[in-house]
Amino acid sequence: MQIEHIAVWVNDLERMKSFYESYFYGEANDLYHNEKKDFKSYFITFDSGARLEIMKKGNVTDPPSQTMTGWAHIAFSVGSREKVDELTNRLKADGFAVVNGPRTTGDGYYESVIEDDEGNLIEITI
């Protein structure tokens, strides 16, 4: 069994599509738009085959607080410590908040955690 995809509500669909394409080398499909439901989405496919659905609906706004229960973050494996450092530095230079790291965690992961444009947490790990 494998996870087919993960979905996240976003405020700016095009900006978030660009973010995942630029920094994580995802490839988006064509925009899906259901005018009746005021719903738009992209599926972004990554090299591993994993997919992320980013969704926008007229009445869904503002990301939830990071202090609530529910999904906490999405993690991307980039293959090496050097690549974790490189991508973290690139994101930081481009103005994205680095929440922590790069560092080795208590459970042995080498990782950093950044916020995307909408405050969603992304873990970058080996």
MMTF fields as JSON, N, C-alpha, C and O atoms, coordinates in Angstrom:
{
  "mmtfVersion": "1.0.0",
  "mmtfProducer": "UNKNOWN",
  "numBonds": 503,
  "numAtoms": 504,
  "numGroups": 126,
  "numChains": 1,
  "numModels": 1,
  "chainsPerModel": [1],
  "groupsPerChain": [126],
  "chainIdList": ["A"],
  "bondAtomList": [4, 2, 8, 6, 12, 10, 16, 14, 20, 18, 24, 22, 28, 26, 32, 30, 36, 34, 40, 38, 44, 42, 48, 46, 52, 50, 56, 54, 60, 58, 64, 62, 68, 66, 72, 70, 76, 74, 80, 78, 84, 82, 88, 86, 92, 90, 96, 94, 100, 98, 104, 102, 108, 106, 112, 110, 116, 114, 120, 118, 124, 122, 128, 126, 132, 130, 136, 134, 140, 138, 144, 142, 148, 146, 152, 150, 156, 154, 160, 158, 164, 162, 168, 166, 172, 170, 176, 174, 180, 178, 184, 182, 188, 186, 192, 190, 196, 194, 200, 198, 204, 202, 208, 206, 212, 210, 216, 214, 220, 218, 224, 222, 228, 226, 232, 230, 236, 234, 240, 238, 244, 242, 248, 246, 252, 250, 256, 254, 260, 258, 264, 262, 268, 266, 272, 270, 276, 274, 280, 278, 284, 282, 288, 286, 292, 290, 296, 294, 300, 298, 304, 302, 308, 306, 312, 310, 316, 314, 320, 318, 324, 322, 328, 326, 332, 330, 336, 334, 340, 338, 344, 342, 348, 346, 352, 350, 356, 354, 360, 358, 364, 362, 368, 366, 372, 370, 376, 374, 380, 378, 384, 382, 388, 386, 392, 390, 396, 394, 400, 398, 404, 402, 408, 406, 412, 410, 416, 414, 420, 418, 424, 422, 428, 426, 432, 430, 436, 434, 440, 438, 444, 442, 448, 446, 452, 450, 456, 454, 460, 458, 464, 462, 468, 466, 472, 470, 476, 474, 480, 478, 484, 482, 488, 486, 492, 490, 496, 494, 500, 498],
  "bondOrderList": [1, 1, 1, 1, 1, 1, 1, 1, 1, 1, 1, 1, 1, 1, 1, 1, 1, 1, 1, 1, 1, 1, 1, 1, 1, 1, 1, 1, 1, 1, 1, 1, 1, 1, 1, 1, 1, 1, 1, 1, 1, 1, 1, 1, 1, 1, 1, 1, 1, 1, 1, 1, 1, 1, 1, 1, 1, 1, 1, 1, 1, 1, 1, 1, 1, 1, 1, 1, 1, 1, 1, 1, 1, 1, 1, 1, 1, 1, 1, 1, 1, 1, 1, 1, 1, 1, 1, 1, 1, 1, 1, 1, 1, 1, 1, 1, 1, 1, 1, 1, 1, 1, 1, 1, 1, 1, 1, 1, 1, 1, 1, 1, 1, 1, 1, 1, 1, 1, 1, 1, 1, 1, 1, 1, 1],
  "groupList": [{"groupName": "MET", "atomNameList": ["N", "CA", "C", "O"], "elementList": ["N", "C", "C", "O"], "formalChargeList": [0, 0, 0, 0], "bondAtomList": [1, 0, 2, 1, 3, 2], "bondOrderList": [1, 1, 2], "singleLetterCode": "M", "chemCompType": "L-PEPTIDE LINKING"}, {"groupName": "GLN", "atomNameList": ["N", "CA", "C", "O"], "elementList": ["N", "C", "C", "O"], "formalChargeList": [0, 0, 0, 0], "bondAtomList": [1, 0, 2, 1, 3, 2], "bondOrderList": [1, 1, 2], "singleLetterCode": "Q", "chemCompType": "L-PEPTIDE LINKING"}, {"groupName": "ILE", "atomNameList": ["N", "CA", "C", "O"], "elementList": ["N", "C", "C", "O"], "formalChargeList": [0, 0, 0, 0], "bondAtomList": [1, 0, 2, 1, 3, 2], "bondOrderList": [1, 1, 2], "singleLetterCode": "I", "chemCompType": "L-PEPTIDE LINKING"}, {"groupName": "GLU", "atomNameList": ["N", "CA", "C", "O"], "elementList": ["N", "C", "C", "O"], "formalChargeList": [0, 0, 0, 0], "bondAtomList": [1, 0, 2, 1, 3, 2], "bondOrderList": [1, 1, 2], "singleLetterCode": "E", "chemCompType": "L-PEPTIDE LINKING"}, {"groupName": "HIS", "atomNameList": ["N", "CA", "C", "O"], "elementList": ["N", "C", "C", "O"], "formalChargeList": [0, 0, 0, 0], "bondAtomList": [1, 0, 2, 1, 3, 2], "bondOrderList": [1, 1, 2], "singleLetterCode": "H", "chemCompType": "L-PEPTIDE LINKING"}, {"groupName": "ALA", "atomNameList": ["N", "CA", "C", "O"], "elementList": ["N", "C", "C", "O"], "formalChargeList": [0, 0, 0, 0], "bondAtomList": [1, 0, 2, 1, 3, 2], "bondOrderList": [1, 1, 2], "singleLetterCode": "A", "chemCompType": "L-PEPTIDE LINKING"}, {"groupName": "VAL", "atomNameList": ["N", "CA", "C", "O"], "elementList": ["N", "C", "C", "O"], "formalChargeList": [0, 0, 0, 0], "bondAtomList": [1, 0, 2, 1, 3, 2], "bondOrderList": [1, 1, 2], "singleLetterCode": "V", "chemCompType": "L-PEPTIDE LINKING"}, {"groupName": "TRP", "atomNameList": ["N", "CA", "C", "O"], "elementList": ["N", "C", "C", "O"], "formalChargeList": [0, 0, 0, 0], "bondAtomList": [1, 0, 2, 1, 3, 2], "bondOrderList": [1, 1, 2], "singleLetterCode": "W", "chemCompType": "L-PEPTIDE LINKING"}, {"groupName": "ASN", "atomNameList": ["N", "CA", "C", "O"], "elementList": ["N", "C", "C", "O"], "formalChargeList": [0, 0, 0, 0], "bondAtomList": [1, 0, 2, 1, 3, 2], "bondOrderList": [1, 1, 2], "singleLetterCode": "N", "chemCompType": "L-PEPTIDE LINKING"}, {"groupName": "ASP", "atomNameList": ["N", "CA", "C", "O"], "elementList": ["N", "C", "C", "O"], "formalChargeList": [0, 0, 0, 0], "bondAtomList": [1, 0, 2, 1, 3, 2], "bondOrderList": [1, 1, 2], "singleLetterCode": "D", "chemCompType": "L-PEPTIDE LINKING"}, {"groupName": "LEU", "atomNameList": ["N", "CA", "C", "O"], "elementList": ["N", "C", "C", "O"], "formalChargeList": [0, 0, 0, 0], "bondAtomList": [1, 0, 2, 1, 3, 2], "bondOrderList": [1, 1, 2], "singleLetterCode": "L", "chemCompType": "L-PEPTIDE LINKING"}, {"groupName": "ARG", "atomNameList": ["N", "CA", "C", "O"], "elementList": ["N", "C", "C", "O"], "formalChargeList": [0, 0, 0, 0], "bondAtomList": [1, 0, 2, 1, 3, 2], "bondOrderList": [1, 1, 2], "singleLetterCode": "R", "chemCompType": "L-PEPTIDE LINKING"}, {"groupName": "LYS", "atomNameList": ["N", "CA", "C", "O"], "elementList": ["N", "C", "C", "O"], "formalChargeList": [0, 0, 0, 0], "bondAtomList": [1, 0, 2, 1, 3, 2], "bondOrderList": [1, 1, 2], "singleLetterCode": "K", "chemCompType": "L-PEPTIDE LINKING"}, {"groupName": "SER", "atomNameList": ["N", "CA", "C", "O"], "elementList": ["N", "C", "C", "O"], "formalChargeList": [0, 0, 0, 0], "bondAtomList": [1, 0, 2, 1, 3, 2], "bondOrderList": [1, 1, 2], "singleLetterCode": "S", "chemCompType": "L-PEPTIDE LINKING"}, {"groupName": "PHE", "atomNameList": ["N", "CA", "C", "O"], "elementList": ["N", "C", "C", "O"], "formalChargeList": [0, 0, 0, 0], "bondAtomList": [1, 0, 2, 1, 3, 2], "bondOrderList": [1, 1, 2], "singleLetterCode": "F", "chemCompType": "L-PEPTIDE LINKING"}, {"groupName": "TYR", "atomNameList": ["N", "CA", "C", "O"], "elementList": ["N", "C", "C", "O"], "formalChargeList": [0, 0, 0, 0], "bondAtomList": [1, 0, 2, 1, 3, 2], "bondOrderList": [1, 1, 2], "singleLetterCode": "Y", "chemCompType": "L-PEPTIDE LINKING"}, {"groupName": "GLY", "atomNameList": ["N", "CA", "C", "O"], "elementList": ["N", "C", "C", "O"], "formalChargeList": [0, 0, 0, 0], "bondAtomList": [1, 0, 2, 1, 3, 2], "bondOrderList": [1, 1, 2], "singleLetterCode": "G", "chemCompType": "PEPTIDE LINKING"}, {"groupName": "THR", "atomNameList": ["N", "CA", "C", "O"], "elementList": ["N", "C", "C", "O"], "formalChargeList": [0, 0, 0, 0], "bondAtomList": [1, 0, 2, 1, 3, 2], "bondOrderList": [1, 1, 2], "singleLetterCode": "T", "chemCompType": "L-PEPTIDE LINKING"}, {"groupName": "PRO", "atomNameList": ["N", "CA", "C", "O"], "elementList": ["N", "C", "C", "O"], "formalChargeList": [0, 0, 0, 0], "bondAtomList": [1, 0, 2, 1, 3, 2], "bondOrderList": [1, 1, 2], "singleLetterCode": "P", "chemCompType": "L-PEPTIDE LINKING"}],
  "groupTypeList": [0, 1, 2, 3, 4, 2, 5, 6, 7, 6, 8, 9, 10, 3, 11, 0, 12, 13, 14, 15, 3, 13, 15, 14, 15, 16, 3, 5, 8, 9, 10, 15, 4, 8, 3, 12, 12, 9, 14, 12, 13, 15, 14, 2, 17, 14, 9, 13, 16, 5, 11, 10, 3, 2, 0, 12, 12, 16, 8, 6, 17, 9, 18, 18, 13, 1, 17, 0, 17, 16, 7, 5, 4, 2, 5, 14, 13, 6, 16, 13, 11, 3, 12, 6, 9, 3, 10, 17, 8, 11, 10, 12, 5, 9, 16, 14, 5, 6, 6, 8, 16, 18, 11, 17, 17, 16, 9, 16, 15, 15, 3, 13, 6, 2, 3, 9, 9, 3, 16, 8, 10, 2, 3, 2, 17, 2],
  "groupIdList": [1, 2, 3, 4, 5, 6, 7, 8, 9, 10, 11, 12, 13, 14, 15, 16, 17, 18, 19, 20, 21, 22, 23, 24, 25, 26, 27, 28, 29, 30, 31, 32, 33, 34, 35, 36, 37, 38, 39, 40, 41, 42, 43, 44, 45, 46, 47, 48, 49, 50, 51, 52, 53, 54, 55, 56, 57, 58, 59, 60, 61, 62, 63, 64, 65, 66, 67, 68, 69, 70, 71, 72, 73, 74, 75, 76, 77, 78, 79, 80, 81, 82, 83, 84, 85, 86, 87, 88, 89, 90, 91, 92, 93, 94, 95, 96, 97, 98, 99, 100, 101, 102, 103, 104, 105, 106, 107, 108, 109, 110, 111, 112, 113, 114, 115, 116, 117, 118, 119, 120, 121, 122, 123, 124, 125, 126],
  "secStructList": [7, 7, 7, 7, 7, 3, 3, 3, 3, 7, 1, 7, 2, 2, 2, 2, 2, 2, 2, 2, 2, 2, 2, 2, 7, 7, 3, 3, 7, 7, 7, 3, 3, 3, 6, 6, 6, 6, 3, 3, 3, 3, 3, 3, 3, 7, 6, 6, 1, 7, 3, 3, 3, 3, 3, 3, 3, 6, 6, 7, 7, 1, 7, 7, 7, 6, 6, 1, 1, 1, 7, 7, 7, 3, 3, 3, 3, 7, 1, 1, 2, 2, 2, 2, 2, 2, 2, 2, 2, 2, 2, 2, 2, 6, 6, 7, 7, 3, 3, 3, 3, 3, 3, 3, 7, 6, 6, 1, 7, 3, 3, 3, 3, 3, 3, 7, 6, 6, 1, 7, 3, 3, 3, 3, 3, 7],
  "xCoordList": [0.85, 0.0, 0.898, 1.983, 0.434, 1.16, 0.178, -0.964, 0.617, -0.217, -0.299, 0.731, -1.496, -1.697, -1.358, -0.642, -1.878, -1.501, -1.905, -2.708, -1.334, -1.663, -2.246, -1.805, -3.225, -3.843, -3.761, -3.82, -3.625, -3.546, -4.317, -4.216, -5.089, -5.75, -4.719, -3.86, -4.799, -3.886, -4.68, -5.809, -4.074, -4.689, -4.333, -5.178, -3.085, -2.617, -2.147, -1.005, -3.028, -2.785, -1.575, -0.731, -1.479, -0.389, 0.965, 1.964, 1.0, 2.254, 2.733, 3.925, 1.806, 2.192, 2.595, 3.499, 1.953, 2.359, 3.795, 4.616, 4.089, 5.425, 6.461, 7.573, 6.091, 6.98, 7.4, 8.592, 6.441, 6.752, 7.46, 8.243, 7.2, 7.925, 9.369, 10.293, 9.565, 10.888, 11.842, 13.002, 11.366, 12.254, 12.296, 13.301, 11.226, 11.161, 10.997, 10.763, 11.12, 11.137, 9.899, 9.962, 8.778, 7.516, 7.031, 7.427, 6.175, 5.58, 4.063, 3.452, 3.469, 2.021, 1.274, 1.755, 0.078, -0.8, -1.505, -1.222, -2.411, -3.207, -4.176, -4.623, -4.489, -5.424, -6.78, -7.33, -7.314, -8.685, -9.527, -9.169, -10.64, -11.499, -12.953, -13.467, -13.609, -15.024, -15.711, -15.751, -16.243, -16.845, -18.055, -18.273, -18.84, -20.046, -19.703, -20.431, -18.599, -18.195, -17.143, -16.695, -16.75, -15.702, -14.436, -13.848, -14.032, -12.91, -11.888, -12.243, -10.596, -9.5, -8.422, -8.241, -7.704, -6.607, -5.59, -5.864, -4.399, -3.33, -2.867, -2.845, -2.499, -1.749, -0.298, 0.004, 0.59, 2.009, 2.676, 2.578, 3.35, 4.0, 5.498, 6.103, 6.097, 7.521, 8.209, 7.551, 9.535, 10.314, 10.012, 10.035, 9.73, 9.472, 8.115, 7.841, 7.263, 5.896, 4.893, 3.687, 5.385, 4.492, 3.804, 4.369, 2.563, 1.824, 1.262, 0.882, 1.223, 0.637, -0.456, -0.231, -1.65, -2.736, -2.829, -3.015, -2.698, -2.909, -4.266, -4.584, -5.064, -6.465, -6.827, -6.315, -7.717, -8.227, -9.733, -10.231, -10.441, -11.892, -12.253, -11.668, -13.198, -13.545, -13.724, -13.324, -14.312, -14.609, -13.606, -13.831, -12.508, -11.499, -10.283, -9.611, -10.011, -8.89, -8.106, -8.578, -6.924, -6.04, -5.653, -6.514, -4.343, -3.901, -4.224, -4.277, -4.441, -4.723, -3.487, -2.37, -3.689, -2.602, -1.718, -2.216, -0.423, 0.511, 0.41, 1.083, -0.422, -0.535, -1.791, -2.227, -2.376, -3.573, -3.242, -2.166, -4.153, -3.947, -4.221, -4.861, -3.732, -3.886, -2.52, -1.528, -2.457, -1.192, -0.221, -0.595, 1.028, 2.033, 2.958, 3.281, 3.389, 4.307, 4.34, 3.8, 4.987, 5.31, 6.831, 7.492, 7.401, 8.851, 9.31, 8.709, 10.378, 11.001, 12.402, 13.189, 12.711, 14.056, 14.825, 14.399, 15.981, 16.769, 18.057, 18.788, 18.351, 19.42, 20.727, 21.454, 21.057, 22.329, 22.297, 21.466, 23.225, 23.371, 23.66, 23.105, 24.527, 24.905, 23.7, 23.569, 22.821, 21.628, 20.631, 19.943, 20.547, 19.703, 20.214, 19.44, 21.523, 22.126, 21.915, 21.54, 22.155, 22.047, 20.628, 20.44, 19.639, 18.256, 17.796, 17.092, 18.189, 17.832, 18.42, 17.731, 19.679, 20.326, 19.677, 19.518, 19.306, 18.622, 17.278, 16.952, 16.507, 15.206, 15.37, 14.626, 16.333, 16.591, 16.992, 16.506, 17.876, 18.31, 17.153, 17.148, 16.172, 15.001, 13.906, 12.815, 14.196, 13.281, 12.329, 11.44, 12.488, 11.613, 12.137, 13.347, 11.225, 11.598, 12.137, 11.51, 13.312, 13.861, 13.464, 13.901, 12.637, 12.119, 13.199, 13.368, 13.928, 15.076, 15.969, 15.568, 17.197, 18.156, 18.909, 18.796, 19.671, 19.86, 20.5, 21.343, 20.065, 20.554, 20.249, 19.44, 20.91, 20.579, 19.629, 19.951, 18.475, 17.454, 17.749, 18.622, 17.031, 17.194, 16.906, 17.439, 16.059, 15.762, 16.626, 16.349, 17.687, 18.688, 18.509, 19.317, 17.495, 17.316, 18.209, 18.365, 18.791, 19.449, 18.431, 18.009, 18.038, 16.923, 16.958, 17.672, 16.164, 15.792, 14.292, 13.698, 13.688, 12.262, 12.097, 12.615, 11.365, 11.105, 9.593, 8.815, 9.196, 7.796, 7.681, 8.514, 6.637, 6.373, 5.711, 5.564, 5.317, 4.712, 3.471, 3.119, 2.8, 1.545, 1.667, 0.656, 2.901, 3.12, 3.069, 3.167, 2.916, 2.937, 4.372, 5.305, 4.551, 5.882, 6.33, 5.587, 7.577, 8.187, 9.507, 10.387, 9.628, 10.864, 11.702, 11.214, 12.969, 13.915, 14.909, 15.612, 14.971, 15.784, 16.578, 16.38, 17.481, 18.273, 17.355, 17.808],
  "yCoordList": [-1.169, 0.0, 1.236, 1.23, 2.286, 3.551, 4.704, 4.565, 5.831, 7.033, 7.508, 7.644, 7.762, 8.194, 9.674, 10.058, 10.502, 11.916, 12.551, 12.007, 13.701, 14.554, 15.83, 16.276, 16.425, 17.652, 18.746, 18.476, 19.984, 21.128, 22.3, 22.566, 22.994, 24.221, 25.339, 25.424, 26.19, 27.326, 28.589, 28.527, 29.729, 31.013, 31.474, 32.026, 31.249, 31.692, 30.473, 30.032, 29.948, 28.699, 28.796, 27.9, 29.847, 29.971, 30.148, 29.572, 30.933, 31.133, 29.829, 29.522, 29.056, 27.797, 26.758, 25.958, 26.758, 25.877, 26.189, 25.284, 27.439, 27.875, 27.487, 27.077, 27.619, 27.268, 25.795, 25.491, 24.889, 23.462, 23.051, 22.101, 23.745, 23.472, 23.969, 23.271, 25.154, 25.777, 25.13, 24.881, 24.856, 24.389, 22.872, 22.331, 22.181, 20.734, 19.974, 18.765, 20.689, 20.11, 19.286, 18.299, 19.712, 19.063, 19.501, 20.547, 18.69, 19.011, 19.028, 18.02, 20.175, 20.335, 19.913, 20.065, 19.375, 19.086, 20.385, 21.447, 20.296, 21.457, 21.805, 20.929, 23.06, 23.538, 22.866, 22.801, 22.367, 21.874, 22.99, 23.544, 23.323, 24.397, 23.954, 23.687, 23.878, 23.583, 24.898, 25.279, 25.578, 26.903, 26.824, 27.724, 25.766, 25.632, 25.614, 26.185, 24.961, 24.867, 25.906, 25.934, 26.754, 27.746, 27.074, 27.523, 25.983, 25.162, 25.056, 24.845, 25.206, 25.033, 24.188, 24.248, 23.397, 22.612, 22.24, 22.235, 21.928, 21.31, 20.075, 20.059, 19.046, 17.933, 18.15, 18.338, 18.124, 18.286, 16.937, 16.376, 16.426, 15.128, 15.322, 16.137, 14.555, 14.621, 13.397, 12.419, 13.456, 12.379, 11.0, 10.013, 10.919, 9.627, 9.045, 7.871, 9.884, 9.469, 10.003, 9.95, 10.522, 11.125, 12.335, 13.017, 12.588, 13.733, 14.582, 14.083, 15.873, 16.842, 17.568, 18.076, 17.61, 18.375, 19.698, 19.722, 20.796, 22.103, 22.593, 22.523, 23.092, 23.386, 24.783, 25.261, 25.425, 26.753, 26.735, 26.329, 27.179, 27.305, 28.673, 29.126, 29.331, 30.707, 30.999, 32.068, 30.084, 30.386, 29.769, 29.827, 29.182, 28.603, 29.528, 29.673, 30.149, 31.083, 30.861, 30.212, 31.4, 31.431, 30.037, 29.214, 29.784, 28.484, 28.34, 29.336, 27.114, 26.909, 27.184, 27.224, 27.368, 27.59, 26.358, 25.235, 26.55, 25.437, 24.772, 23.772, 25.313, 24.748, 23.909, 23.678, 23.452, 22.629, 21.191, 20.925, 20.272, 18.906, 18.811, 19.686, 17.745, 17.554, 17.382, 17.175, 17.464, 17.308, 18.378, 19.543, 17.989, 18.92, 19.462, 20.65, 18.626, 19.063, 18.032, 16.933, 18.414, 17.486, 17.424, 18.447, 16.241, 16.082, 15.671, 14.808, 16.302, 15.969, 15.44, 16.085, 14.286, 13.728, 14.198, 13.997, 14.838, 15.382, 14.596, 14.904, 13.576, 12.654, 12.778, 11.791, 13.953, 14.089, 15.299, 16.195, 15.305, 16.457, 17.719, 18.783, 17.594, 18.74, 19.34, 20.56, 18.471, 18.964, 19.586, 20.546, 19.04, 19.669, 21.085, 22.042, 21.208, 22.523, 23.468, 24.626, 22.971, 23.787, 24.32, 25.515, 23.447, 23.883, 24.81, 25.788, 24.51, 25.376, 26.766, 27.767, 26.832, 28.133, 28.881, 30.1, 28.167, 28.799, 29.39, 30.524, 28.617, 29.096, 30.295, 31.271, 30.221, 31.325, 32.585, 33.675, 32.438, 33.582, 34.198, 35.397, 33.361, 33.842, 34.372, 34.708, 34.447, 35.088, 34.185, 34.677, 32.873, 31.956, 31.761, 31.723, 31.638, 31.477, 30.074, 29.08, 30.008, 28.735, 28.59, 29.367, 27.596, 27.379, 26.767, 27.174, 25.784, 25.232, 24.469, 24.097, 24.246, 23.476, 24.323, 25.548, 23.622, 22.178, 21.672, 22.329, 20.475, 19.881, 18.394, 17.913, 17.678, 16.272, 16.226, 16.716, 15.645, 15.592, 14.471, 13.636, 14.458, 13.421, 12.024, 11.044, 11.928, 10.606, 10.278, 9.327, 11.086, 10.738, 11.304, 11.0, 12.106, 12.714, 13.94, 14.711, 14.115, 15.38, 16.151, 15.697, 17.311, 18.011, 19.501, 19.976, 20.206, 21.581, 21.675, 20.844, 22.695, 22.934, 24.384, 25.303, 24.564, 25.911, 26.121, 25.168, 27.38, 27.717, 28.127, 28.876, 27.63, 28.12, 29.491, 30.028, 30.053, 31.395, 31.527, 32.634, 30.417, 30.467, 29.897, 29.664, 29.667, 29.219, 27.72, 27.259, 26.939, 25.49, 25.037, 25.55, 24.081, 23.611, 22.531, 21.601, 22.684, 21.71, 21.27, 22.086, 19.98, 19.393, 18.949, 18.28, 19.337, 18.946, 18.004, 18.402, 16.768, 15.757, 14.961, 15.09, 14.138, 13.276, 12.247, 11.416],
  "zCoordList": [0.0, 0.0, 0.0, 0.582, -0.657, -0.644, -0.625, -1.064, -0.119, -0.144, -1.58, -2.241, -2.077, -3.458, -3.619, -4.544, -2.709, -2.707, -1.385, -0.627, -1.137, 0.004, -0.579, -1.639, 0.086, -0.414, 0.64, 1.84, 0.176, 1.075, 0.457, -0.741, 1.303, 0.871, 0.833, 1.71, -0.173, -0.277, -0.586, -1.072, -0.297, -0.623, -2.036, -2.742, -2.449, -3.763, -4.544, -4.408, -5.346, -6.058, -6.986, -6.987, -7.759, -8.722, -8.026, -8.457, -6.965, -6.233, -5.613, -5.65, -5.041, -4.411, -5.462, -5.218, -6.602, -7.703, -8.099, -8.246, -8.266, -8.639, -7.576, -7.909, -6.303, -5.193, -5.281, -5.226, -5.416, -5.447, -6.737, -6.735, -7.819, -9.059, -8.964, -9.383, -8.424, -8.391, -7.398, -7.726, -6.186, -5.13, -4.972, -4.512, -5.345, -5.146, -6.46, -6.46, -7.579, -8.926, -9.25, -9.983, -8.69, -9.012, -10.384, -10.897, -10.96, -12.256, -12.104, -11.749, -12.372, -12.205, -13.464, -14.587, -13.229, -14.35, -14.754, -14.2, -15.71, -16.091, -14.971, -14.23, -14.856, -13.849, -13.999, -15.099, -12.896, -12.852, -12.247, -11.207, -12.89, -12.392, -12.476, -13.562, -11.332, -11.257, -10.893, -9.723, -11.883, -11.668, -10.748, -9.937, -10.862, -10.05, -8.552, -7.741, -8.193, -6.791, -6.405, -5.259, -7.344, -7.108, -6.566, -5.583, -7.236, -6.798, -7.922, -9.082, -7.559, -8.503, -7.832, -6.616, -8.638, -8.063, -9.128, -10.328, -8.627, -9.409, -8.667, -7.436, -9.399, -8.85, -9.252, -10.431, -8.281, -8.544, -8.299, -7.208, -9.315, -9.234, -9.085, -9.781, -8.16, -7.894, -8.49, -8.844, -8.597, -9.232, -8.668, -9.403, -7.373, -6.732, -7.106, -6.853, -7.714, -8.007, -7.004, -7.243, -5.871, -4.876, -5.503, -6.358, -5.056, -5.589, -4.458, -3.399, -4.722, -3.811, -4.576, -5.674, -3.981, -4.588, -3.837, -2.621, -4.573, -3.97, -4.449, -5.636, -3.503, -3.79, -3.309, -2.297, -4.051, -3.696, -3.9, -4.95, -2.884, -2.979, -2.442, -1.459, -3.065, -2.739, -1.269, -0.81, -0.51, 0.89, 1.87, 3.079, 1.385, 2.267, 2.256, 1.235, 3.398, 3.483, 4.764, 5.697, 4.79, 5.945, 6.434, 6.742, 6.502, 6.999, 8.482, 9.204, 8.939, 10.361, 11.206, 10.692, 12.474, 13.418, 13.504, 13.425, 13.663, 13.794, 15.169, 15.417, 16.065, 17.409, 17.581, 18.709, 16.49, 16.582, 16.189, 15.653, 16.45, 16.012, 14.518, 13.934, 13.913, 12.476, 11.831, 12.53, 10.528, 9.814, 10.269, 10.408, 10.503, 11.023, 9.944, 9.957, 9.014, 7.965, 6.851, 6.976, 5.759, 4.687, 4.638, 4.821, 4.393, 4.368, 2.97, 2.33, 2.517, 1.251, 1.52, 2.213, 0.983, 1.057, -0.168, -1.305, 0.09, -1.019, -1.27, -2.212, -0.435, -0.754, 0.001, 0.114, 0.523, 1.242, 2.166, 2.017, 3.128, 4.034, 3.225, 3.502, 2.231, 1.416, 0.7, 0.6, 0.204, -0.492, 0.476, 0.128, 1.698, 2.726, 2.979, 2.984, 3.188, 3.449, 2.269, 2.452, 1.072, -0.139, -0.335, -0.564, -0.247, -0.448, 0.671, 0.419, 1.896, 3.025, 2.818, 3.012, 2.428, 2.187, 1.034, 1.096, -0.007, -1.154, -0.731, -1.084, 0.023, 0.488, 1.426, 1.326, 2.324, 3.242, 2.481, 2.782, 1.498, 0.688, -0.091, -0.372, -0.437, -1.171, -0.255, -0.716, 1.049, 1.986, 2.735, 3.43, 2.616, 3.341, 4.756, 4.979, 5.705, 7.105, 7.351, 6.985, 7.979, 8.424, 9.888, 10.737, 10.177, 11.523, 12.417, 13.567, 11.877, 12.583, 11.624, 10.521, 12.081, 11.313, 10.3, 10.255, 9.503, 9.483, 10.768, 11.378, 11.152, 12.392, 12.382, 11.588, 13.276, 13.495, 14.681, 15.763, 14.479, 15.522, 16.508, 16.268, 17.6, 18.612, 18.1, 18.622, 17.071, 16.512, 15.294, 14.563, 15.083, 14.082, 12.688, 11.81, 12.445, 11.133, 10.999, 11.946, 9.824, 9.509, 8.69, 7.626, 9.18, 8.546, 8.842, 9.724, 8.075, 8.393, 8.176, 7.49, 8.768, 8.592, 8.162, 8.795, 7.075, 6.573, 6.49, 6.55, 6.353, 6.08, 4.628, 4.118, 3.953, 2.604, 2.698, 3.795, 1.588, 1.569, 2.428, 2.838, 2.709, 3.456, 4.86, 5.522, 5.326, 6.688, 6.899, 8.036, 5.826, 5.947, 6.2, 5.581, 7.106, 7.447, 6.472, 6.157, 6.0, 5.09, 5.694, 5.969, 5.893, 6.404, 5.209, 4.298, 5.235, 4.2, 4.872, 5.801, 4.412, 5.066, 4.034, 2.826, 4.552, 3.662, 3.03, 2.243]
}
